[in-house]
Structure formats: C-alpha cells, structure tokens
C-alpha cells in the first residue's frame, strides 16, 4: 500500500461488456498477478446483485473491520452451479 503510484489503470470486471468498468483512471503502484485491489463499491458485482451470468461462480464475501477479517459467504464452486442441472433420459447415450 505504500508503494509509489506509478501507473494509471482502468479496472474492469470479468464479463467484458462496455459498461463493465469498476473504476476509471485509478492511480496505482505497479500491479502483478495475484495482487488484491480494494474498491469501496462494485456496482453489480456486489453480493446482493450477484448472479451466475455466463456460468461464472459467485466469489466469496469477506467483511473487513480494523484488523479483523471474516468470511461471511463462501466462494461458489462449479459443482454448486451444476447441482440443479438434469439431462433428460431420452438424450443420454
């Protein structure tokens, strides 16, 4: 967090649509794969608006307060996404 601000980025969501931008022109230090970027609001990416658009599992939800971090919703798995899917018997084999 104390690294010098060295780049200007636009942070976009993973669905690649024109309105899928979380923040424009953010001044950040040099980022690397695996870095975590925290933003105060994420629009349709917040949990109350989460969906399985494009069969993408919903992420975990974490509550952070001072030095306490609590997992409040577990990450969804591929098995969670498929649990209600059924293949009609006339299409098997």
HUKA-V44371 format. One record per backbone hydrogen bond with DSSP energy under -1.0 kcal/mol. CO is the residue of the C=O (numbers start at 1). NH is the residue of the N-H. E is the energy in kcal/mol with one decimal. If there is no record, write none. Layout:
co;nh;e
CO;NH;E
CO;NH;E
This chain:
co;nh;e
7;28;-2.7
9;26;-3.1
11;22;-2.8
11;23;-1.6
17;20;-2.1
19;21;-1.1
20;13;-2.9
23;11;-2.2
26;9;-2.5
28;6;-1.6
28;7;-2.3
32;35;-2.3
42;45;-2.5
43;46;-1.8
46;49;-1.1
47;50;-1.2
52;55;-2.3
53;56;-1.1
58;76;-2.6
61;72;-2.7
61;73;-1.5
63;70;-2.8
65;68;-2.8
68;65;-2.7
70;63;-3.2
73;61;-2.1
77;81;-1.6
78;82;-1.6
82;85;-1.5
88;91;-2.2
89;92;-1.1
